[in-house]
Amino acid sequence: MNQSKFSLADVLSVLAAMTFGFVCFLSINFLTLGDTTSAAIIAFIIAFILGGLALGAKLLKRTRKNFKTSLFFELFFLLCFSAVAFILVLPFSHFFSVYDKKEEIQEKLLNNFTVSDNIYTKYEDYANNRIELYESLLKAVVQGELINPDEFKKYDFEPGIDINTQVENKMFTLKAKLYPPNYMELKNNFISWLSESKGKIEIWSPIAIINVLNTVKSEINSKNDQLQELSKFRAKEELCNDFSFPIFLEDVSKTFSTLGSSTPLSILFAVVLYILILFSYFITSRPIGPLSVNFFSGLWKLFFQSKQSDNYTL
C-alpha cells in the first residue's frame, strides 16, 4: 500500500479521535458546569490515548521483525483500546443525554427570563406610584398650610420662597434618587443581556448555554438588589415600602451536572468514531512471513508454537 493512502488513513484516524475528544469536552464541560480548562485537558488526554493506542497497534501490525513480541503488544494495545472505549461510552454519551432534554431545558430557562424581563417595568410602576403619591401629599400639605401649620413645617417648607418652586425641588430630589442618571444605562444593559442570553438558549450553543446558566441567577439577583437599594431613599415624611420583586428561578443545573445514561444515538456515534479511529489499523497490511500469514494464525503461532523463529525478513 502506498504512503499517501497511509497518510490519508492516519489523518482520518486523528480527526476521528479529535472529534471524539471534542464531544467528551462538551460532556465534561456540562458535568463541571463550565470548567472549560479541566474539560479541555481531560478531552485532550482521552483523544491522545485513543489515537495513541490505535496508531501503536497499526505500527506493530506492519512490523517485519520480532513478530511474536510485536503481535503480543499489538493484541495488548487493541485490548486496551477496547477497554478504554467501553469505559468512555458513558461520559461521551452525556452530551447526547442532555441534548435529549433540550426542549425542557430551553423552556425552563426562557421562563426564567420571561419573569425577570418584567423587573424594570415593575420597578418603574413602583417608582412612578411613589412620585405621584408624594406629589399629591405635598400639594395637600401646601393647601392646608393655614389649617395645619405644624404639618407644613414638618415637610421643611421655608417661608419667603415660592411654594411651587419648593414642591418642584422636592419632587426633583425624589425623582433623581429613584431614577439616577445611569438608570437607563443599567436598564438597557440588562435588556441587552437578556436578549443575548435568550438567543444563546434558543440556538442551543453548548458552551454558551453553560455561561448563561452560571450567570442568570447572579445577574437577575444583582439587578433586583440594585433596584431595591434605589428604593431605600425616603423623601421628607414619605411613608412607603422598599421595592420588592419576588424571583423564582427554575434550577436546571442538575440536568447538566448529573451523568446521564447512554442513548442509541450516542452509542452509534461512538462506535462509528471508534471504527474511524482504527481505520488506519484496519487497512494496514500485515507482512507475509512464517509467523504472520494473518492475525489469527499469528496468534496460534504466538501462543502454541513458541519454538518458531521470532525474527524474519521479507
C-alpha positions as CSV (number, residue, x, y, z in Angstrom):
1,M,0.0,0.0,0.0
2,N,1.5,3.3,-1.0
3,Q,2.4,6.1,1.5
4,S,-0.3,8.5,0.5
5,K,-3.0,6.0,1.4
6,F,-1.4,5.5,4.8
7,S,-1.3,9.3,5.3
8,L,-4.9,9.8,4.4
9,A,-5.9,7.0,6.7
10,D,-3.8,8.4,9.5
11,V,-5.4,11.8,9.1
12,L,-8.9,10.3,9.2
13,S,-8.0,8.4,12.4
14,V,-6.6,11.6,14.0
15,L,-9.7,13.6,13.0
16,A,-12.0,10.9,14.4
17,A,-10.0,10.9,17.7
18,M,-10.2,14.7,17.9
19,T,-14.0,14.5,17.2
20,F,-14.4,12.0,20.0
21,G,-12.4,14.2,22.3
22,F,-14.4,17.3,21.4
23,V,-17.7,15.6,22.3
24,C,-16.1,14.4,25.5
25,F,-15.1,18.0,26.1
26,L,-18.7,19.2,25.7
27,S,-19.9,16.4,28.1
28,I,-17.3,17.2,30.7
29,N,-18.0,21.0,30.4
30,F,-21.6,20.1,31.2
31,L,-20.7,18.0,34.1
32,T,-18.4,20.6,35.6
33,L,-20.8,23.4,34.8
34,G,-18.3,25.4,32.8
35,D,-14.8,24.4,33.9
36,T,-13.5,24.6,30.4
37,T,-9.9,24.3,31.3
38,S,-10.3,20.9,33.1
39,A,-12.7,19.7,30.3
40,A,-10.2,20.6,27.6
41,I,-7.3,18.8,29.4
42,I,-9.3,15.7,30.0
43,A,-10.7,15.7,26.5
44,F,-7.1,16.0,25.1
45,I,-6.0,13.1,27.2
46,I,-8.9,11.0,26.0
47,A,-8.2,11.8,22.3
48,F,-4.5,11.2,22.8
49,I,-5.0,7.8,24.5
50,L,-7.4,6.5,21.9
51,G,-5.4,7.8,19.0
52,G,-2.1,6.6,20.5
53,L,-3.4,3.1,21.1
54,A,-4.8,2.9,17.5
55,L,-1.6,4.2,16.0
56,G,0.5,2.0,18.2
57,A,-1.4,-1.1,17.1
58,K,-1.1,-0.1,13.5
59,L,2.7,0.3,13.7
60,L,3.0,-3.0,15.5
61,K,0.8,-4.7,12.8
62,R,3.2,-3.8,10.0
63,T,6.4,-4.7,11.8
64,R,8.7,-7.1,9.9
65,K,10.9,-8.2,12.9
66,N,10.3,-9.5,16.3
67,F,6.9,-10.6,15.1
68,K,5.8,-12.6,18.2
69,T,6.7,-9.7,20.5
70,S,5.0,-7.2,18.2
71,L,1.9,-9.3,17.9
72,F,1.7,-9.6,21.6
73,F,1.8,-5.9,22.1
74,E,-0.5,-5.3,19.2
75,L,-3.1,-7.5,20.9
76,F,-2.4,-5.7,24.2
77,F,-3.0,-2.3,22.5
78,L,-6.2,-3.5,20.9
79,L,-7.5,-4.9,24.2
80,C,-6.6,-1.6,26.0
81,F,-8.3,0.3,23.2
82,S,-11.4,-1.8,23.7
83,A,-11.4,-1.4,27.4
84,V,-10.9,2.4,27.2
85,A,-13.6,2.7,24.5
86,F,-16.1,0.7,26.6
87,I,-15.4,2.9,29.7
88,L,-15.7,6.2,27.7
89,V,-19.1,5.5,26.1
90,L,-20.9,6.8,29.2
91,P,-19.1,10.1,29.6
92,F,-19.2,10.5,25.8
93,S,-22.9,10.0,25.8
94,H,-23.7,12.6,28.4
95,F,-23.7,15.4,25.8
96,F,-26.4,13.5,23.9
97,S,-28.3,12.7,27.1
98,V,-28.5,16.5,27.9
99,Y,-29.4,17.2,24.3
100,D,-32.4,14.9,24.5
101,K,-33.7,17.2,27.2
102,K,-33.0,20.3,25.2
103,E,-36.6,21.5,24.8
104,E,-37.3,21.1,28.5
105,I,-34.2,23.0,29.5
106,Q,-34.9,25.7,27.0
107,E,-38.5,26.1,28.3
108,K,-37.4,26.4,31.9
109,L,-34.6,28.9,31.2
110,L,-36.7,31.0,28.9
111,N,-39.5,31.1,31.6
112,N,-36.9,32.4,34.0
113,F,-36.1,35.2,31.6
114,T,-39.8,36.0,30.9
115,V,-40.3,36.5,34.6
116,S,-37.2,38.6,35.0
117,D,-37.9,40.6,32.0
118,N,-40.6,42.5,34.0
119,I,-38.3,43.6,36.8
120,Y,-37.7,47.1,35.4
121,T,-41.3,47.5,34.4
122,K,-42.4,46.6,37.9
123,Y,-39.8,49.0,39.4
124,E,-41.0,51.9,37.2
125,D,-44.6,51.2,38.3
126,Y,-43.4,51.3,41.9
127,A,-41.3,54.4,41.5
128,N,-44.0,56.3,39.5
129,N,-46.6,55.4,42.1
130,R,-44.4,56.8,44.8
131,I,-43.8,60.0,42.8
132,E,-47.5,60.6,42.2
133,L,-48.4,59.9,45.8
134,Y,-45.7,62.2,47.2
135,E,-46.6,65.0,44.9
136,S,-50.2,64.7,45.9
137,L,-49.2,64.7,49.5
138,L,-47.1,67.8,49.2
139,K,-49.8,69.7,47.4
140,A,-52.3,68.7,50.1
141,V,-49.9,69.9,52.8
142,V,-49.4,73.2,51.0
143,Q,-53.2,73.7,50.6
144,G,-53.6,73.0,54.3
145,E,-50.9,75.4,55.5
146,L,-53.3,77.7,57.3
147,I,-55.3,74.9,58.8
148,N,-52.3,72.8,59.9
149,P,-49.1,74.9,60.0
150,D,-47.2,72.3,62.1
151,E,-47.7,69.7,59.3
152,F,-46.5,72.3,56.8
153,K,-43.2,72.8,58.8
154,K,-42.7,69.0,59.1
155,Y,-42.0,68.9,55.3
156,D,-39.3,71.6,55.6
157,F,-41.1,74.2,53.6
158,E,-39.4,77.6,54.0
159,P,-41.3,80.9,54.2
160,G,-40.5,83.6,51.7
161,I,-39.7,81.1,48.9
162,D,-42.1,80.3,46.1
163,I,-44.1,77.3,47.3
164,N,-44.4,75.8,43.8
165,T,-40.6,76.0,43.4
166,Q,-40.1,74.2,46.7
167,V,-42.6,71.5,45.6
168,E,-40.7,71.1,42.3
169,N,-37.3,70.9,44.1
170,K,-38.6,68.2,46.5
171,M,-40.0,66.2,43.6
172,F,-36.8,66.6,41.6
173,T,-34.8,65.2,44.5
174,L,-37.2,62.2,44.8
175,K,-37.1,61.5,41.1
176,A,-33.3,61.8,40.9
177,K,-33.0,59.3,43.7
178,L,-35.5,56.8,42.2
179,Y,-34.2,57.4,38.7
180,P,-30.4,58.1,38.9
181,P,-28.5,59.4,35.9
182,N,-27.3,55.9,35.0
183,Y,-30.7,54.3,35.3
184,M,-31.4,54.0,31.6
185,E,-27.9,52.6,31.0
186,L,-28.5,49.9,33.7
187,K,-31.8,49.1,32.1
188,N,-30.6,48.9,28.6
189,N,-27.6,46.8,29.6
190,F,-29.9,44.4,31.3
191,I,-32.3,44.2,28.3
192,S,-29.3,43.6,26.0
193,W,-28.0,40.8,28.3
194,L,-31.5,39.3,28.4
195,S,-31.8,39.4,24.6
196,E,-28.3,37.9,24.1
197,S,-28.9,35.2,26.6
198,K,-32.2,34.2,25.1
199,G,-30.5,33.9,21.7
200,K,-27.9,31.6,23.1
201,I,-30.6,29.4,24.7
202,E,-32.8,29.3,21.6
203,I,-30.0,28.3,19.2
204,W,-28.6,25.9,21.8
205,S,-25.0,26.8,22.0
206,P,-23.5,24.0,24.2
207,I,-20.7,26.2,25.6
208,A,-22.5,29.5,25.8
209,I,-25.6,28.0,27.5
210,I,-23.5,26.9,30.5
211,N,-22.2,30.5,30.8
212,V,-25.8,31.7,30.8
213,L,-26.8,29.1,33.3
214,N,-24.0,30.2,35.6
215,T,-24.8,33.9,35.4
216,V,-28.6,34.1,35.2
217,K,-29.2,33.8,38.9
218,S,-26.5,36.2,40.0
219,E,-27.3,38.7,37.2
220,I,-31.0,38.9,38.0
221,N,-30.5,39.0,41.7
222,S,-27.9,41.7,41.2
223,K,-30.3,43.9,39.3
224,N,-33.0,43.2,41.9
225,D,-30.6,44.3,44.6
226,Q,-29.7,47.5,42.7
227,L,-33.4,48.5,42.4
228,Q,-34.1,47.6,46.0
229,E,-31.2,49.8,47.0
230,L,-32.5,52.7,44.9
231,S,-35.9,52.3,46.6
232,K,-34.5,52.7,50.1
233,F,-34.4,56.5,49.7
234,R,-37.1,58.3,51.5
235,A,-38.2,61.9,50.9
236,K,-39.1,64.0,53.9
237,E,-42.0,62.4,55.8
238,E,-42.6,59.9,53.0
239,L,-44.1,56.6,54.1
240,C,-43.6,53.7,51.7
241,N,-42.2,50.2,51.4
242,D,-39.0,49.2,49.6
243,F,-39.3,47.8,46.1
244,S,-40.0,44.1,46.2
245,F,-39.8,41.7,43.2
246,P,-40.1,38.0,44.1
247,I,-37.8,35.9,41.9
248,F,-38.5,32.2,41.5
249,L,-35.9,30.7,39.1
250,E,-36.2,27.1,38.0
251,D,-32.9,25.3,38.5
252,V,-31.8,23.1,35.6
253,S,-28.1,22.8,36.7
254,K,-28.6,19.2,37.9
255,T,-29.6,18.1,34.4
256,F,-26.1,19.2,33.2
257,S,-24.1,18.1,36.3
258,T,-25.6,14.7,36.7
259,L,-24.2,12.0,34.4
260,G,-26.9,10.8,32.1
261,S,-27.4,7.4,30.6
262,S,-26.3,6.4,27.1
263,T,-28.7,6.8,24.2
264,P,-28.9,4.8,21.0
265,L,-27.7,7.7,19.0
266,S,-24.7,8.3,21.3
267,I,-23.7,4.6,21.2
268,L,-24.0,4.5,17.4
269,F,-21.9,7.7,17.1
270,A,-19.3,6.4,19.5
271,V,-19.0,3.1,17.6
272,V,-18.6,4.9,14.2
273,L,-15.9,7.1,15.7
274,Y,-14.1,4.1,17.2
275,I,-14.1,2.4,13.8
276,L,-12.8,5.5,12.1
277,I,-10.0,5.9,14.8
278,L,-9.0,2.3,14.0
279,F,-9.4,2.8,10.2
280,S,-5.7,3.2,9.7
281,Y,-5.1,0.0,11.6
282,F,-7.7,-1.9,9.6
283,I,-6.3,-1.1,6.2
284,T,-2.6,-1.6,7.2
285,S,-1.3,-4.8,5.5
286,R,0.4,-7.4,7.7
287,P,3.8,-8.5,6.4
288,I,4.0,-12.0,4.9
289,G,6.2,-14.4,6.8
290,P,6.5,-17.7,8.6
291,L,4.7,-16.3,11.7
292,S,2.4,-13.7,10.1
293,V,0.2,-15.2,7.5
294,N,-2.7,-13.4,9.1
295,F,-3.7,-12.2,12.6
296,F,-5.3,-15.4,13.8
297,S,-2.6,-17.7,12.5
298,G,-0.1,-15.4,14.1
299,L,-1.9,-15.7,17.4
300,W,-1.8,-19.5,17.1
301,K,1.9,-19.4,16.4
302,L,2.4,-17.0,19.2
303,F,0.8,-19.0,21.9
304,F,1.0,-22.6,20.7
305,Q,4.1,-22.7,18.5
306,S,6.7,-20.9,20.6
307,K,9.6,-22.6,19.0
308,Q,9.1,-20.9,15.7
309,S,11.6,-18.3,14.8
310,D,10.8,-14.9,16.2
311,N,12.7,-12.8,13.6
312,Y,12.3,-12.9,9.9
313,T,12.7,-10.7,6.8
314,L,10.7,-10.5,3.7
